[in-house]
Amino acid sequence: MRYHTPYTIAYETVAKTTNVFLRIETSRGISGFGCAAPDKAVTGETSRSVNRLLVDTLPALLKGQDPLRLAWHIHRLAPTFADNPAALAAVDMALYDILGKTAGLPVWRMLGGFRKGMKTSVTIGIMPVAESVELAREWLSKGFICLKIKGGRNLAQDIERVNKIREAVGKQVKLRFDANQGYTVKEALSFVRETRSAGIELFEQPTPSAKPNLLGRVSGKVPIPVMADESLMSLRDAFRLARKDLVDMVNIKLMKVGGILEALQIDAVARSANLEVMVGCMDEAGLAIAAGLHFALSRSNVLYADLDGHLGLEGDPTHDAVIIRKGILYPRENPGFGFNFS
């Protein structure tokens, strides 16, 4: 699927994405649907490797088993899928979808049903200042009230873009900034200092993920929340970030961690450490966005959503798996994730 408008982040320009959709059928006539959005740079997977694993390996591991024993299945599959978190996320989604349809409940209600809808940010990639301002105004005209600005390639330009966007959109719009690992500690501190008047809501992954201690050096010196994204790939990562008090927030993405079941465990670690949580996404179709939303709606300490990966995708067969009204995401109320392929 191609994006209507390609976008650029610190380490790549994205013009298209390939998702792999999974259907798991039960002998009682219920089908569960999942979606994998592999990203070689982040999850280490390709669409071919995901498809091969789901087609050649998965059936023998699931066929003839009780589909409602979700935790048991994910535990058994974890070693085989250890290097394929997006593929495991697709299986996890499909099993949750079956569970919800069997129970006659939407997944978000089944998991706890804390809230009914959630504001999402929308992304402004790296581009010239004038174009950034124009795109910000365009998103506002569509009802979105939270913008995530990408940067990390050029500090001076990033500072100018953020300040100009704030001037253009006024004080009521929330601004978030994601450096995608592009800064040194010195640059990160300079960015926060020079954009103080813009009122950035949160500062996402300013420094390289391979050196998580650098996050702590930034978060300990700035007055705004610092969030880990690429530094959080597993439950173990969450524990290390929390134990060393390196960040104020974590960004949980189902494709990185292997699905909802693992996301719930990571969220519990975050809650115990008093860390706020955002649910984010990769370049995902609507079905994967729906799964992230159902997880986000179920937990009280998931306070932020960045679930816009499906916006602008051309030919997404699952684009209506979620509902958007004035920048707020709502789930379908049908059982499971509320979506079925025709």
C-alpha positions as CSV (number, residue, x, y, z in Angstrom):
1,M,0.0,0.0,0.0
2,R,1.3,3.4,-0.9
3,Y,0.9,6.6,1.2
4,H,-0.9,9.4,-0.5
5,T,1.8,11.7,0.8
6,P,5.3,10.2,1.7
7,Y,6.8,11.3,4.9
8,T,10.4,11.6,6.2
9,I,11.8,10.8,9.6
10,A,15.4,11.0,10.9
11,Y,16.6,7.8,9.2
12,E,14.3,7.2,6.3
13,T,11.6,8.4,3.9
14,V,8.4,6.2,3.8
15,A,6.4,6.2,0.6
16,K,4.8,2.7,0.9
17,T,4.3,-0.2,3.3
18,T,3.5,-3.9,3.1
19,N,1.2,-5.4,5.8
20,V,0.5,-9.1,6.1
21,F,-3.1,-10.1,7.1
22,L,-3.8,-13.3,8.9
23,R,-7.1,-15.3,9.2
24,I,-7.4,-18.1,11.8
25,E,-10.5,-20.2,11.3
26,T,-12.1,-22.3,14.0
27,S,-14.1,-25.5,13.6
28,R,-17.1,-23.6,15.1
29,G,-17.2,-21.1,12.3
30,I,-15.5,-18.2,14.0
31,S,-12.6,-16.5,12.2
32,G,-10.1,-14.2,13.9
33,F,-8.2,-11.6,12.0
34,G,-4.7,-10.2,12.6
35,C,-2.3,-7.9,10.9
36,A,1.5,-7.7,10.8
37,A,3.4,-4.5,9.8
38,P,7.0,-5.6,9.6
39,D,9.8,-2.9,9.5
40,K,13.3,-4.1,8.8
41,A,14.9,-1.1,10.6
42,V,12.8,-1.6,13.8
43,T,11.6,-5.2,14.1
44,G,14.1,-6.9,11.9
45,E,11.4,-8.4,9.8
46,T,10.3,-8.3,6.1
47,S,6.9,-9.0,4.7
48,R,8.4,-12.2,3.1
49,S,9.8,-13.4,6.4
50,V,6.5,-12.8,8.2
51,N,4.5,-14.5,5.5
52,R,6.8,-17.5,5.4
53,L,6.5,-17.9,9.2
54,L,2.8,-17.6,9.3
55,V,2.2,-19.9,6.3
56,D,4.9,-22.6,6.8
57,T,5.2,-22.8,10.5
58,L,2.1,-21.5,12.3
59,P,-0.5,-24.0,11.1
60,A,1.2,-27.0,12.6
61,L,1.5,-25.2,15.9
62,L,-2.2,-24.3,16.1
63,K,-4.2,-26.8,14.2
64,G,-6.4,-29.0,16.5
65,Q,-5.8,-26.8,19.6
66,D,-8.2,-24.8,21.7
67,P,-8.2,-21.3,20.3
68,L,-9.4,-19.7,23.6
69,R,-6.2,-20.7,25.4
70,L,-4.6,-17.5,24.2
71,A,-1.8,-17.1,26.9
72,W,-0.8,-20.7,26.4
73,H,-0.5,-20.3,22.7
74,I,1.6,-17.1,22.9
75,H,3.8,-18.7,25.5
76,R,4.4,-21.7,23.2
77,L,5.0,-19.6,20.1
78,A,7.3,-17.1,21.7
79,P,10.6,-19.0,21.1
80,T,9.8,-19.7,17.5
81,F,8.7,-16.1,16.9
82,A,11.4,-14.5,19.1
83,D,12.9,-12.5,16.2
84,N,9.5,-11.8,14.6
85,P,7.5,-9.6,16.9
86,A,5.2,-8.3,14.2
87,A,4.3,-11.8,13.1
88,L,3.6,-12.8,16.7
89,A,1.4,-9.6,17.0
90,A,-0.7,-10.8,14.1
91,V,-1.3,-14.2,15.8
92,D,-2.0,-12.5,19.1
93,M,-4.6,-10.2,17.4
94,A,-6.3,-13.0,15.6
95,L,-6.6,-15.0,18.9
96,Y,-8.0,-12.0,20.8
97,D,-10.4,-11.5,17.9
98,I,-11.6,-15.1,18.3
99,L,-11.9,-14.7,22.0
100,G,-13.9,-11.5,21.8
101,K,-16.2,-13.0,19.1
102,T,-16.8,-16.1,21.2
103,A,-17.6,-14.0,24.3
104,G,-19.7,-11.6,22.3
105,L,-17.7,-8.6,23.4
106,P,-15.4,-6.0,21.9
107,V,-11.8,-6.7,22.9
108,W,-11.5,-3.3,24.7
109,R,-14.5,-4.1,26.9
110,M,-13.2,-7.6,27.6
111,L,-9.8,-6.2,28.7
112,G,-11.3,-3.7,31.1
113,G,-13.1,-1.0,29.2
114,F,-11.6,2.0,31.0
115,R,-12.5,4.6,28.3
116,K,-14.6,4.7,25.2
117,G,-12.5,6.9,22.8
118,M,-9.0,8.4,22.6
119,K,-7.4,11.5,21.0
120,T,-4.7,10.6,18.6
121,S,-1.8,12.7,17.3
122,V,-1.1,12.9,13.6
123,T,2.4,13.1,12.1
124,I,4.2,15.9,10.4
125,G,7.3,14.5,8.8
126,I,10.6,16.3,8.2
127,M,10.0,18.9,5.5
128,P,10.7,22.6,4.9
129,V,9.2,25.1,7.4
130,A,6.6,26.5,5.1
131,E,5.3,23.1,4.1
132,S,5.3,22.0,7.8
133,V,3.1,24.9,8.7
134,E,0.8,24.3,5.8
135,L,0.4,20.6,6.7
136,A,-0.3,21.6,10.3
137,R,-3.1,23.9,9.3
138,E,-4.5,21.1,7.0
139,W,-4.7,18.6,9.9
140,L,-6.4,21.2,12.0
141,S,-9.0,21.8,9.3
142,K,-9.8,18.1,9.5
143,G,-10.5,18.3,13.2
144,F,-7.2,17.0,14.6
145,I,-6.0,18.8,17.7
146,C,-2.7,17.0,18.4
147,L,0.4,17.1,16.1
148,K,3.5,15.0,16.3
149,I,6.5,16.7,14.6
150,K,9.3,14.6,13.3
151,G,12.9,15.8,13.5
152,G,16.4,14.6,14.3
153,R,18.3,15.5,11.2
154,N,19.0,19.2,11.6
155,L,18.7,20.8,15.0
156,A,18.4,24.4,13.9
157,Q,15.7,23.6,11.4
158,D,13.8,21.5,13.9
159,I,13.7,24.4,16.4
160,E,12.5,26.8,13.7
161,R,9.8,24.3,12.5
162,V,8.4,23.7,16.0
163,N,8.3,27.4,16.8
164,K,6.7,28.4,13.5
165,I,4.1,25.6,13.8
166,R,3.2,26.9,17.3
167,E,2.8,30.4,16.0
168,A,0.5,29.1,13.2
169,V,-1.8,26.8,15.2
170,G,-2.2,28.8,18.5
171,K,-1.9,27.6,22.0
172,Q,-4.8,25.1,22.2
173,V,-3.2,22.5,19.9
174,K,-1.0,19.9,21.5
175,L,2.5,19.5,20.0
176,R,4.7,16.5,20.4
177,F,8.2,16.1,19.1
178,D,10.0,12.9,18.0
179,A,13.7,13.0,17.2
180,N,13.8,9.3,16.2
181,Q,17.2,8.9,17.9
182,G,18.7,11.7,15.9
183,Y,20.2,13.9,18.7
184,T,23.2,13.9,21.0
185,V,22.5,14.8,24.6
186,K,23.8,18.3,24.0
187,E,21.5,18.8,21.0
188,A,18.5,17.4,22.9
189,L,19.0,19.9,25.7
190,S,19.4,22.7,23.3
191,F,16.2,21.7,21.5
192,V,14.2,21.8,24.7
193,R,15.7,25.1,25.7
194,E,15.1,26.8,22.3
195,T,11.5,25.5,22.0
196,R,10.4,26.2,25.6
197,S,7.9,28.9,24.4
198,A,6.3,26.4,22.1
199,G,5.1,24.2,25.0
200,I,6.0,20.8,23.7
201,E,3.9,18.2,25.4
202,L,6.4,15.4,25.2
203,F,9.9,14.6,23.8
204,E,10.2,11.2,22.1
205,Q,13.4,9.2,21.8
206,P,15.9,12.0,21.4
207,T,19.0,9.8,21.6
208,P,20.2,6.5,20.1
209,S,18.4,3.4,21.4
210,A,21.7,1.5,21.7
211,K,22.6,3.8,24.5
212,P,19.6,4.0,26.8
213,N,21.5,5.7,29.6
214,L,21.6,8.8,27.4
215,L,17.8,9.1,27.8
216,G,18.4,9.4,31.5
217,R,20.9,12.2,31.0
218,V,18.2,14.1,29.0
219,S,15.2,13.4,31.1
220,G,17.1,14.4,34.3
221,K,17.8,17.9,32.9
222,V,14.7,19.0,31.0
223,P,11.3,20.2,32.3
224,I,9.2,18.2,29.8
225,P,8.5,14.4,29.8
226,V,11.0,12.3,27.8
227,M,9.6,9.1,26.2
228,A,11.3,5.9,25.1
229,D,10.3,4.4,21.8
230,E,13.0,2.5,19.9
231,S,14.6,1.8,23.3
232,L,11.5,-0.3,24.3
233,M,11.3,-3.5,22.4
234,S,10.5,-6.0,25.1
235,L,9.3,-6.5,28.7
236,R,12.9,-6.7,29.7
237,D,13.6,-3.3,28.2
238,A,10.6,-1.8,30.1
239,F,12.0,-3.2,33.4
240,R,15.5,-1.8,32.7
241,L,14.1,1.7,31.8
242,A,12.0,1.7,34.9
243,R,14.6,0.3,37.2
244,K,17.1,2.9,36.2
245,D,14.6,5.7,36.1
246,L,15.7,6.7,32.6
247,V,12.5,8.1,31.2
248,D,9.1,9.6,32.2
249,M,7.1,7.8,29.6
250,V,7.2,4.7,27.3
251,N,5.7,4.2,23.8
252,I,4.2,0.7,23.5
253,K,3.8,-0.5,19.9
254,L,2.2,-3.9,19.3
255,M,4.5,-4.6,16.4
256,K,7.6,-4.1,18.5
257,V,6.5,-6.1,21.5
258,G,4.6,-9.0,19.9
259,G,0.9,-8.1,20.5
260,I,-1.6,-7.2,23.2
261,L,-0.8,-9.9,25.7
262,E,2.9,-8.7,26.0
263,A,1.7,-5.1,25.9
264,L,-0.4,-5.7,29.0
265,Q,2.7,-7.0,30.8
266,I,4.8,-3.9,29.8
267,D,2.0,-1.6,30.8
268,A,2.0,-3.2,34.3
269,V,5.7,-2.6,34.7
270,A,5.1,1.0,33.6
271,R,2.3,1.5,36.0
272,S,4.3,0.1,38.9
273,A,7.1,2.6,38.1
274,N,4.7,5.5,37.8
275,L,5.5,5.9,34.1
276,E,2.9,7.2,31.7
277,V,2.2,5.2,28.6
278,M,1.5,6.1,25.0
279,V,0.3,3.5,22.4
280,G,2.0,4.1,19.1
281,C,2.1,2.4,15.8
282,M,4.2,1.5,12.8
283,D,3.1,1.9,9.2
284,E,0.0,-0.1,9.9
285,A,-3.4,-0.8,8.2
286,G,-6.6,0.0,10.0
287,L,-6.9,-3.5,11.6
288,A,-3.6,-3.2,13.4
289,I,-4.6,0.3,14.5
290,A,-7.8,-1.1,15.9
291,A,-5.9,-3.6,18.0
292,G,-3.7,-0.9,19.4
293,L,-6.7,1.2,20.1
294,H,-8.6,-1.6,21.9
295,F,-5.5,-2.1,24.1
296,A,-5.2,1.7,24.8
297,L,-8.9,2.0,25.8
298,S,-8.6,-0.8,28.3
299,R,-6.0,0.7,30.6
300,S,-6.1,3.7,32.9
301,N,-2.5,4.7,32.7
302,V,-2.4,4.7,28.9
303,L,-2.9,8.4,28.5
304,Y,-1.7,9.1,25.0
305,A,-2.3,7.6,21.5
306,D,-0.3,8.0,18.3
307,L,-2.4,5.8,16.1
308,D,-2.2,7.4,12.7
309,G,-0.3,4.9,10.6
310,H,-3.3,4.0,8.5
311,L,-4.1,7.6,7.6
312,G,-3.3,8.3,3.9
313,L,-2.8,4.6,3.0
314,E,-4.2,3.8,-0.4
315,G,-6.0,0.5,-0.9
316,D,-6.2,-0.5,2.8
317,P,-8.9,-3.2,2.9
318,T,-9.3,-2.6,6.7
319,H,-9.4,1.2,6.8
320,D,-12.9,1.2,8.5
321,A,-11.8,-1.0,11.4
322,V,-11.7,2.2,13.5
323,I,-13.8,5.4,13.6
324,I,-12.3,8.9,13.6
325,R,-14.3,11.9,14.7
326,K,-12.6,15.3,15.2
327,G,-9.3,13.7,16.0
328,I,-10.8,11.1,18.4
329,L,-10.5,7.4,17.7
330,Y,-13.4,5.1,18.5
331,P,-13.6,1.3,18.3
332,R,-16.3,-0.6,16.4
333,E,-18.8,-2.0,18.9
334,N,-19.1,-5.4,17.3
335,P,-17.5,-8.4,19.1
336,G,-13.7,-8.9,18.8
337,F,-12.1,-6.0,16.9
338,G,-15.4,-5.4,15.1
339,F,-14.0,-6.2,11.7
340,N,-14.5,-9.0,9.2
341,F,-13.1,-9.5,5.8
342,S,-15.9,-10.0,3.4
